[in-house]
Amino acid sequence: MEFREELLRIMEKNSRMNTKELAVLLGVSEEAAINELKALEDEGTICGYHTMVNWDNVSTEKVTALIEVKVTPQRGQGFDNIAERIYNYPEVESVYLMAGGYDLMVILEGKTLKEVSGFVTEKLSALETVTGTATHFILKKYKDHGTILGKKKEDTREIVTP
Amino acid sequence: MRDPLAKKVVEIKPSGIRKFFDIVSEMKDAISLGVGEPDFDTPWHIRDEGIYALEKGKTFYTSNAGLKELREEIAAYLKRTQGIMYDPVGEILVTVGGSEGIDIALRAMCDPGDEVLIPQPSYVSYEPCAVLTGAKPVIINLKPENEFRLTAQEIEEAVTEKTKILVLPFPNNPTGAIMEKSDLEAIREVIIKHDLYVISDEIYGELTYKGKHVSIAALPGMQERTILINGFSKAYAMTGWRLGYACGPKNILAQMTKIHQFAIMCAPTTSQYAAIEAVKNGDPDIARMRESYNMRRRFLLNAFREMNIECFEPFGAFYVFPCIKEFGMTSDEFATRFLQEEKVAAVPGTAFGDSGEGYLRISYAYSLERLEEAMKRFAHFVEKLRAAKNA
């Protein structure tokens, strides 16, 4: 399966590519592309297909917060149990276990500052094992998932060159 | 007043690309497939080193041959990619792009009357550069049935006792043809038999899609009769930095360095610092860009196959070279009509030599979206032409 990683790199950048196009780009049969894609989905390597949205261009208010969370790990559970209790909240976008000054990084999307602070004070801090939080708000996204937002690149090359 | 111009310069015919460029630049909304340079930006870590060099005030001349550290890195690179050992002192010269290397290699080696074998279709500068030295260019017309590779027999047929140099332009612009190791081995004997020197233009050497590129200098007995030309433009997307290099035997390099010293002084300093970073840490960038090019190459080949357009599979550079002979037009006519009727610019094969007649050079140094749109228009054009023929 040498084309597996190549396939993943394509799909990671453009998940709208259909299997016929994919097969052409990879130089394999369409059947091979379909099978590989299905295998990757089945084993959970491809976990979903999303659209990158630059919400700044939409009038809907949206606040993204990065919350550092310090917790006391539980005997026999480590951090997994507390992480699960946090990531089950639908408003939580991502949860990472961190090395360094704090334990969990929680990324939260809310409609307003109030909604985010409500989550932190009423839900997150209220968890027994949480010993402290620090909330940071994102002011502007310049680049997300490897894509530079808001700028379309122009081709400034000469039109014809040898 | 007397004529200020040198006859041999005036007699050089202007590049066919230039002519086509003038037509294209009048069409405001045309999309182009005519570019011979990467669409990628120079990788940021390389640009960053250039900026850093400027910030630190590294703005002076370097030694004529180029920064020693850069020459050492180039030597290390050629050792790890080709297994060829060059002495950074005396066997490597940093030039202003590969083009300067070609020019001064010819100038250092050609006396008036010497014959230079130039396979075509190929890059536009070999013939005029040879003419400027007073040498006689002898064109070898590469054949589609050989996938535009050079054969021993073709060299044999073109050699006279005056033949001194063979220009070896592979991976090839405009055809995308490569010379695999077995192809090189096949021409090696003829080269040695006739005591020829080789100027091997390997500027697209990092961009091959069927095994790794092999330099002719890596073959036994060839390093001492080869000037290897390469550079940073295509491999690292650094065209505007104007930086290349030439490697070869000390006696030839010494004379090339002399010309370089008087004509150029040294290659641009900022670019040299950036190039150190490129050649040291740029291998993953090359791999990433090559993967993209390869996908686009497959896309174009598939598109031509679906249109029933004859197109051999090119394994190098970033060009495909489809055949348009079935339409009964010259390359020039086809390219001009394609531009006027579909607003797509593709360079006529004849811009790279008479043997490019009947072909177009399509560059895939463009995004897939662009190529998709261009192929839609190509299909539309071809349909129209075929319908007119059958009517």
Interface residues (C-beta under 8 A of the other chain):
Chain A: E6 R9 I10 V24 L25 L26 G27 D155 R157 E158 I159 V160 T161 P162
Chain B: S15 I17 F20 F21 V24 S25 A30 S32 G34 V35 G36 E37 D39 Y123 V124 S125 N173 E291 N294 M295 R298 F299 N302 A345 V347 A351 L368
